[in-house]
Amino acid sequence: MPSQRSSPWLDAFITAFGPVIWGSTYIVTTELLPPDRPFTAALLRTLPAGLLLVLWCRRWPVWGDWVGWRRLMVLSALNIGVFQALLFVAAYRLPGGVAAVVGAIGPLVVMGLVWALDHRRPPGMALGAGALGVAGMAALLLSPGARWDMVGVAAALVGTVCMAAGTFWSRRWQSDLPVLAFAGWQLLAGGVMLAPVAWAADPPLPALTVTHIGGYVYLSGVGALLAYALWFRGIARLPSVAVSSLALLSPVTAVLLGWVLLGQAMSGVALVGMLVVLGSILAVQWAMSPPVDPVASPGGDKSPG
């Protein structure tokens, strides 16, 4: 995957469409899909998209490169298999606000990995903006009567750590595959990992309606194929901390969709929280952009791991 970039801000803008698309996951899950089938939803989201991308690109990892294959399997589990399973568990068991606040710690987790494993302290501005993003997300989404289902909270927390680690290691373990092929192989392998879990844990699908089919097609074609292609393109071109902060756009989009499509109320505090989150994202992008970018420098994320 090429890592050269002509404009970090343009790359960030393009990458941001991935999390914006993911922001529709909660409303599609609750409004269009059959209930209580989180692993089936994750499977049908990832496996078809991965298969289509692999067949389209026709690029294979080097067969004898066992280190490369091992890394691909690890990334597939972190970015797709484990993360998608836990994402849908959280989506079915938690209000979107609680799940999103837990997920907002993702940029801080990536900064911690950069600090601990690359021995590079992220700029203070990035650390402060990451903490501000969590506070803004809490103001945006938490209500006094929020329901804290502990299984859902645990799923959201572990899923956030998996996605953060996957973002960090995807940047560190640069692949020679083109971006679309790299995304396709991860979606395909992650979908294969999800298949036995979906078969064992979820009840069989009911007779699918047109609404159900449309929901699954959207989640796979747009929510996985397109969104992950944009996401991995960003990982190849931007510092991992900058990419992870863009994930906060997902719950912001979810709130806006709930307000526009479902008539959900938005208080003044929530509006302030949204502005704080957007400000924190911009601050992280600014802090991690050249020439003060410690993550994307030689020996940073691209160092062998």
C-alpha positions as CSV (number, residue, x, y, z in Angstrom):
1,M,0.0,0.0,0.0
2,P,1.5,3.3,-0.9
3,S,2.0,5.7,2.0
4,Q,2.9,8.9,0.1
5,R,0.4,11.7,0.4
6,S,0.2,15.1,-1.2
7,S,-2.2,16.7,1.2
8,P,-2.9,15.3,4.7
9,W,-6.1,17.4,5.0
10,L,-7.5,16.0,1.7
11,D,-6.6,12.5,2.8
12,A,-8.3,13.1,6.1
13,F,-11.4,14.4,4.3
14,I,-11.7,11.3,2.1
15,T,-11.0,9.0,5.0
16,A,-13.7,10.6,7.0
17,F,-16.4,9.3,4.7
18,G,-15.7,5.8,6.1
19,P,-16.8,6.6,9.7
20,V,-19.6,8.7,8.4
21,I,-21.0,5.7,6.5
22,W,-20.4,3.5,9.6
23,G,-22.6,6.0,11.5
24,S,-25.6,4.6,9.8
25,T,-25.0,1.1,11.3
26,Y,-27.1,1.6,14.4
27,I,-30.1,2.9,12.6
28,V,-29.9,0.2,9.9
29,T,-29.5,-2.5,12.5
30,T,-32.4,-1.4,14.6
31,E,-34.8,-0.3,11.8
32,L,-34.1,-2.7,8.9
33,L,-32.6,-6.0,10.2
34,P,-34.1,-9.0,12.0
35,P,-33.6,-8.7,15.7
36,D,-31.2,-10.6,18.0
37,R,-28.7,-11.8,15.3
38,P,-25.5,-9.8,15.9
39,F,-23.1,-12.3,14.5
40,T,-25.1,-13.0,11.4
41,A,-25.3,-9.3,10.7
42,A,-21.5,-9.0,11.0
43,L,-21.0,-12.1,8.8
44,L,-23.4,-10.8,6.0
45,R,-21.8,-7.4,6.2
46,T,-18.2,-8.6,5.8
47,L,-17.9,-11.9,3.9
48,P,-19.7,-10.8,0.6
49,A,-17.8,-7.5,0.5
50,G,-14.5,-9.2,1.0
51,L,-15.2,-11.8,-1.7
52,L,-16.2,-9.2,-4.2
53,L,-13.1,-7.1,-3.5
54,V,-10.7,-10.1,-3.8
55,L,-12.3,-11.3,-7.0
56,W,-12.2,-7.8,-8.4
57,C,-8.6,-7.1,-7.5
58,R,-7.2,-10.5,-8.2
59,R,-4.1,-9.8,-6.1
60,W,-2.9,-12.4,-3.6
61,P,-0.6,-12.2,-0.7
62,V,2.8,-13.9,-1.4
63,W,2.2,-17.6,-0.6
64,G,5.6,-18.3,1.0
65,D,5.5,-15.1,3.1
66,W,4.3,-16.7,6.3
67,V,5.0,-13.6,8.4
68,G,2.8,-11.6,6.0
69,W,0.0,-14.2,6.2
70,R,0.2,-14.2,10.0
71,R,0.0,-10.5,10.1
72,L,-2.9,-10.5,7.7
73,M,-4.8,-12.9,9.9
74,V,-4.1,-10.8,13.0
75,L,-5.3,-7.7,11.3
76,S,-8.4,-9.5,9.9
77,A,-9.3,-10.5,13.4
78,L,-8.7,-7.1,15.0
79,N,-10.2,-5.0,12.3
80,I,-13.0,-7.3,11.1
81,G,-13.7,-10.6,12.8
82,V,-13.6,-9.6,16.5
83,F,-14.5,-5.9,16.1
84,Q,-17.5,-6.5,13.9
85,A,-18.9,-9.2,16.1
86,L,-18.6,-7.0,19.2
87,L,-19.9,-4.0,17.3
88,F,-23.2,-5.7,16.6
89,V,-23.4,-7.2,20.2
90,A,-23.1,-3.6,21.5
91,A,-25.5,-2.3,18.9
92,Y,-28.2,-4.8,19.9
93,R,-27.7,-4.4,23.7
94,L,-26.8,-0.7,24.3
95,P,-28.3,2.6,23.5
96,G,-26.2,4.2,20.8
97,G,-25.0,6.9,23.2
98,V,-23.5,4.5,25.7
99,A,-21.7,2.5,23.0
100,A,-20.4,5.7,21.3
101,V,-19.0,7.2,24.6
102,V,-17.1,3.9,25.2
103,G,-15.9,4.0,21.6
104,A,-14.6,7.5,21.9
105,I,-11.6,6.3,23.9
106,G,-10.2,4.8,20.6
107,P,-7.9,7.6,19.7
108,L,-6.4,7.6,23.3
109,V,-5.8,3.8,23.0
110,V,-3.9,4.4,19.7
111,M,-1.9,7.2,21.3
112,G,-1.0,4.8,24.1
113,L,0.2,2.2,21.7
114,V,2.3,4.7,19.8
115,W,3.8,5.8,23.1
116,A,4.4,2.4,24.5
117,L,5.5,0.5,21.4
118,D,7.1,3.2,19.2
119,H,8.5,5.1,22.2
120,R,7.1,8.3,20.6
121,R,5.0,10.6,22.8
122,P,2.1,12.1,20.8
123,P,1.9,15.9,20.9
124,G,0.2,17.3,24.0
125,M,-2.3,18.9,21.8
126,A,-3.3,15.5,20.4
127,L,-3.6,14.0,23.9
128,G,-5.7,16.9,25.1
129,A,-7.9,16.8,22.0
130,G,-8.5,13.0,22.5
131,A,-9.6,13.6,26.1
132,L,-11.8,16.4,24.9
133,G,-13.4,14.2,22.4
134,V,-14.5,11.7,25.1
135,A,-16.0,14.6,27.1
136,G,-17.7,16.0,24.1
137,M,-19.2,12.6,23.2
138,A,-20.5,12.2,26.8
139,A,-22.2,15.6,26.5
140,L,-23.6,14.7,23.1
141,L,-25.0,11.3,23.9
142,L,-25.2,10.4,27.5
143,S,-28.5,10.9,29.3
144,P,-29.1,10.6,33.1
145,G,-31.2,7.5,32.5
146,A,-28.8,5.8,30.1
147,R,-29.0,2.0,30.4
148,W,-25.6,0.4,31.2
149,D,-26.0,-3.2,30.1
150,M,-22.6,-4.7,31.2
151,V,-22.3,-7.3,28.5
152,G,-22.9,-4.5,25.9
153,V,-20.4,-2.2,27.7
154,A,-17.8,-4.9,27.7
155,A,-18.4,-5.6,24.0
156,A,-18.1,-1.9,23.2
157,L,-14.9,-1.6,25.2
158,V,-13.1,-4.6,23.8
159,G,-14.3,-3.8,20.3
160,T,-12.9,-0.3,20.7
161,V,-9.5,-1.6,21.8
162,C,-9.5,-4.1,18.9
163,M,-10.2,-1.4,16.3
164,A,-7.6,0.9,17.8
165,A,-5.0,-1.9,17.8
166,G,-6.0,-2.9,14.3
167,T,-5.6,0.7,13.1
168,F,-2.1,1.0,14.8
169,W,-0.8,-2.3,13.4
170,S,-2.3,-1.8,10.0
171,R,-0.2,1.4,9.7
172,R,2.9,-0.3,11.2
173,W,2.6,-3.5,9.1
174,Q,2.4,-1.9,5.7
175,S,1.4,-4.3,3.0
176,D,2.5,-4.6,-0.6
177,L,-1.1,-5.2,-1.7
178,P,-3.1,-2.4,-3.2
179,V,-5.5,-0.8,-0.8
180,L,-8.6,-2.4,-2.2
181,A,-7.0,-5.9,-2.2
182,F,-5.7,-5.3,1.4
183,A,-9.2,-4.3,2.5
184,G,-10.8,-7.2,0.6
185,W,-8.5,-9.9,2.1
186,Q,-9.2,-8.6,5.6
187,L,-13.0,-8.5,5.0
188,L,-12.9,-12.0,3.5
189,A,-10.7,-13.6,6.3
190,G,-12.7,-11.8,9.0
191,G,-16.0,-13.0,7.5
192,V,-14.7,-16.6,7.5
193,M,-13.8,-16.2,11.2
194,L,-17.3,-15.0,11.9
195,A,-19.1,-17.8,10.1
196,P,-18.8,-20.5,12.8
197,V,-19.7,-18.0,15.5
198,A,-22.8,-16.9,13.6
199,W,-23.9,-20.5,13.0
200,A,-23.4,-21.5,16.7
201,A,-24.6,-18.4,18.5
202,D,-27.4,-16.9,16.4
203,P,-30.9,-18.4,15.7
204,P,-31.6,-19.1,12.0
205,L,-32.7,-16.2,9.9
206,P,-36.4,-15.8,9.4
207,A,-38.0,-15.4,6.0
208,L,-36.3,-12.2,4.8
209,T,-38.4,-9.3,3.7
210,V,-37.4,-6.7,1.1
211,T,-36.5,-4.4,4.0
212,H,-34.2,-7.0,5.6
213,I,-32.5,-7.7,2.3
214,G,-32.0,-4.0,1.6
215,G,-30.5,-3.6,5.0
216,Y,-28.0,-6.4,4.5
217,V,-27.1,-5.2,1.0
218,Y,-26.4,-1.7,2.2
219,L,-24.3,-2.8,5.2
220,S,-22.2,-5.0,2.9
221,G,-21.9,-2.9,-0.2
222,V,-21.7,0.5,1.3
223,G,-21.0,-0.1,5.0
224,A,-18.2,-2.6,4.5
225,L,-16.9,-2.5,0.9
226,L,-16.8,1.2,0.3
227,A,-16.3,2.3,3.9
228,Y,-13.4,0.0,4.6
229,A,-11.7,0.8,1.2
230,L,-11.7,4.5,2.3
231,W,-10.6,3.6,5.8
232,F,-7.6,1.5,4.8
233,R,-6.6,4.1,2.2
234,G,-6.4,6.6,5.0
235,I,-4.4,4.2,7.2
236,A,-1.9,3.9,4.4
237,R,-1.5,7.7,4.1
238,L,-2.1,9.2,7.5
239,P,-0.7,8.8,11.0
240,S,-2.6,6.1,13.0
241,V,-3.6,8.7,15.7
242,A,-5.1,11.0,13.1
243,V,-7.1,8.1,11.5
244,S,-8.4,6.9,14.8
245,S,-9.8,10.3,15.7
246,L,-11.9,10.3,12.6
247,A,-13.8,7.3,13.9
248,L,-15.6,9.8,16.3
249,L,-17.5,11.0,13.2
250,S,-19.4,7.7,13.3
251,P,-21.5,8.4,16.5
252,V,-21.9,12.0,15.4
253,T,-23.5,10.8,12.2
254,A,-25.6,8.4,14.1
255,V,-27.0,11.2,16.2
256,L,-27.7,13.3,13.2
257,L,-29.5,10.5,11.4
258,G,-31.6,9.8,14.5
259,W,-32.6,13.4,14.6
260,V,-33.4,13.7,10.9
261,L,-34.9,10.3,10.2
262,L,-36.4,9.2,13.5
263,G,-37.3,12.6,15.0
264,Q,-35.1,12.1,18.0
265,A,-34.6,15.2,20.1
266,M,-31.3,17.0,20.3
267,S,-30.7,19.3,23.3
268,G,-28.5,22.3,23.5
269,V,-26.0,20.4,25.6
270,A,-25.9,17.7,22.9
271,L,-25.3,20.4,20.2
272,V,-22.4,21.8,22.3
273,G,-21.0,18.3,22.7
274,M,-21.2,17.7,19.0
275,L,-19.2,20.9,18.3
276,V,-16.6,19.8,20.9
277,V,-16.2,16.4,19.2
278,L,-15.8,18.0,15.8
279,G,-13.3,20.5,17.3
280,S,-11.3,17.7,18.9
281,I,-11.1,15.8,15.6
282,L,-9.8,18.9,13.8
283,A,-7.3,19.5,16.7
284,V,-5.9,16.0,16.4
285,Q,-5.5,16.3,12.6
286,W,-3.7,19.6,13.1
287,A,-1.4,18.2,15.9
288,M,-0.5,15.1,13.8
289,S,0.0,16.8,10.5
290,P,3.6,17.5,9.2
291,P,6.1,18.7,10.2
292,V,5.3,17.8,13.8
293,D,4.0,14.3,13.0
294,P,6.0,11.8,15.2
295,V,3.8,8.8,14.2
296,A,4.3,8.9,10.4
297,S,8.0,9.6,10.5
298,P,10.5,6.9,9.4
299,G,10.8,4.2,12.0
300,G,7.4,5.2,13.5
301,D,4.3,3.2,12.5
302,K,6.1,1.6,9.6
303,S,8.8,0.0,11.8
304,P,8.8,-3.7,11.8
305,G,6.5,-5.3,14.4
